[in-house]
């Protein structure tokens, strides 16, 4: 072997050893984020329904996320959109409809052949309690202080404030929760790069739940240095999960991944 070939081989060996050491270090440093079922196990069940919540408990998720809205007669229901679309092709706006009308007939279900109905907030909490999952509750409206008190009272009647996390794009609503009870876990939702509200979160001690492409090492580090957590949504590919583990995020919100 020529001297030049030996030098090339030596450089190649050093390169391979460096890469291997880096990979070992990254694997050693990676975290095991807790998995939160996005609107229940929504990959296989109609989202935000009793069926999706029950499927999430059976799959062993750490937490179950839902969206809540208020009906015209003051009930809280689990639904993402402002209107409910039904199997018969009709629609009802949640804000202007009574609970009885909203839950009277099956909603549109493209996931299974079974009838699915709008789920009450109370039933969702009961399922979380039954399965031992953390209830991750997203405010889809900018709820007032009085409404926040109502929501907390419902939690008290069906589960435990220590086992819920309240999340929202409405930052002031989260501060209303903080005003009512400083012990309740909060996460500010964002899909905005370099969101200016992040600085408020760091000052106020509010954790974040951000869209997966926004997660950076500096963002995670800034919140961890304050003793706060980072959640990410919506993570459905295990290759994305690998990098999020390297970044040491605390939670992932997913439609399907319950274990890895």
N, C-alpha and C positions, 0 to 999 in steps of 0.2 A: 504494500500500500504506500502511495506517495505521501510526502509530507503535507501537500495541499489537501489530499483526501482525508488525512488524519485530523487536520485542523477543522475541516468541514464537519466531520463526524463528531468531533468534540463540541463544536458550537451547537450542532443539532441535539446532542445529548443534554447539554445545559439548558437548551430551550424547552425540551420535553420535560425535564425535571422541574423547571420553573413553573410551567403550566400545570403540571401534576400537583405541585405544592400549593399553587393558588387554588386549584379546584378543591383540594382537601381542606384548605383553610375556609373556603366559602361554605362547604358542606358543614363544617364544624360550627360555623357562625350562624347558619340559617335558623330561622324560627319555625315553630309549628303553629301557624295562626288558627284560631278557632273558627269553625265554619257556621255561618248563619244562613238559613234557608230563605231565599228571596221570595217573599209572598207565599211561603210554604214550599213544598217540593214542586215547584211550578214547571219543571221540565216534563213531568208526567201527569200532573193534575191541573185543573183549572185554578189559576192563581187566586189567592186570598179567599179560598173556600175551606169549609170544614175538611173536605177530602185532602186538600193540599197540606193543611196543618197537621192532620193525623198522619199522613205519609211522612212528613218531616220528623215527627216524633219516633216513628217506627224505624226510620233510617239513622237515628241517633245523632241528629244535628245538635250542636251546642246551643244554638238559638234559632228562633223563628221570627222573621220580619213580617210586618203587615203594615198596610196603609189605613188610616182611619179618617172618616168623614162624618159629619153630623147631619141627621135627617131633619125634616121640617118640624117633627114633633119631639125633637130633643134626644133622639137615640143616636148611638155611635155604631157605625158599621164598617166592615173591612172591605175597602174597594179602592182601586187606584184612580180610576177616571171619575170625572164629575157626574157622568151619566152611567146608568146600568143598561146593558144591552141584553135582551131576553131571547130565549130560544125561539119564540114566535115572531121575532123580527121587530118587536116594539122596543122603546127606550123610555126610561124615566130619569129625571134629574134628581139626584139624592137630596140636594139642598131644599127642593120645593116639594118633596114627596114624603108621605108618612111611612114609618117603618113597616106597617102591615102591608101596604101596597107594594113596597119594594121587595118584600120577601114572599109574596104570594105565589110567584110562579118561577119556573126554572130560568136561570140565566143562560146565555149562550155558552156552550161548552164544546170546544174543538179538540179537547185532549182525550176524553173518554166517552163512552156511550151511556154513562149514567147521568141522571138528572143532578144538577148542582144548583145550589141556592145561595143568595147573598148571606154572608155570615155576620152575626152580631159580634161586637167587640167583647162582650161578656163570654160568649162561647169560645172565642179565640183564647182568652185568658185561661179559661177552664182547661183547654187542651194543653196549653203550655205548662200549667201547674201539674196536670196529670202525667205528662212526660218528663217533667223536670227541666224544660228548656227555658232559657232566658227569653223574655218577651221583648222584642225589638220593635218599638211602636213609632211609626212615622206619621207625623202630623201633616196631612195633605192640605190643611187650611191654616190660616194665621189665627189660631185660637186665642180668645181673650183670657184674662186672668180667671174669670168666673168659669169658663169652659175648661181651663186647665184644672181647676179645683174639682170639677165634675169628673174629669178623666181620672184624676188621682183617687177620687172616692170609689170609682168603679174598680180600679186596680185593687184597692184595699178590700173590697167586697169579694173579689174572686181570686186574688193571688197575693203578691207581696212586693212592695216597692223595691226591696233589695234584689229582686230578680227581674227587673225591667230596665230597659234602656230606651230613652226617648230621643228620637232623631227628627231633624227637619231642615228644610232649606230656609225656613222662617226663623232667623236667629233670635228675634225678640220673643217669640213664643217659647223658645228654650230658656231664655232668661226669666220668663214668667214661672217656668217649672222650678228654676233655681231659687227664685224668690219664695215659692211655696214650700220647697223642701230641698235643702242644699245637698242632701245625700243621694238624690236620684241621679243615675248615670245619664249623661247627655252626650250627643254627637251631632255636630253641625254637618249637614250634607252640602256637598259642592261638586260641580262639574266645570268650574271656572279655573283656568290656569292662573296661578299667582293671585288667588282670590284675596282681596284686601281684608276680608272678614277673618282670615286666618290669624292676623295679628291680634284681633280682638279675642279670638279663641285662646291664644296663648296667654293673654293678660287676664282673661276671666276664668281660665282653667276649664275650658270646654274642649273635649276631644273632637276628632273629625271622622267623617265617613265620606271618602272621595271616590270619584270615578277612577277606575284602574289606571288609565294612561297618565293621570296627573301625579301618580306616586313617584317621588324621587328620594334618593338617599338623604338629601338635605332637609326635605319636608319631614320625613320620618324622624330624623335626628332631632330637629327642632322641637317636635312634640314629645318625644321620649325624654328629652332633657328637662322638660317641665313636668314629667311624671304623667303625661297624657297618652292616650292610645290612638291608633290609626286603623280605621276600617276601610275596606275597598269594595267597590261594586262595579259591574257585576262580573264575577270571575268564573268562567265556565270551562276554560281550557287548562289542563294540567301544566302545559308549558308556561302559561302565564303565572300559575301558582308557584312554580319553581323559582322564578325571579322575585316574586313577592316574598317568598320565604327568605331569600338572600337579603332582601331589603329589611327584613324583620318586622313586617306589618303584624298587627295583633289579631286582626279578624279579616276574613273574606266573606263577602255576601255573594251567594251563588244560587243558581237554579238547579244545580245537580250534584256538585261535589260534596260528599259527606265525610269521606276519608281519603287518605293518601299515604 
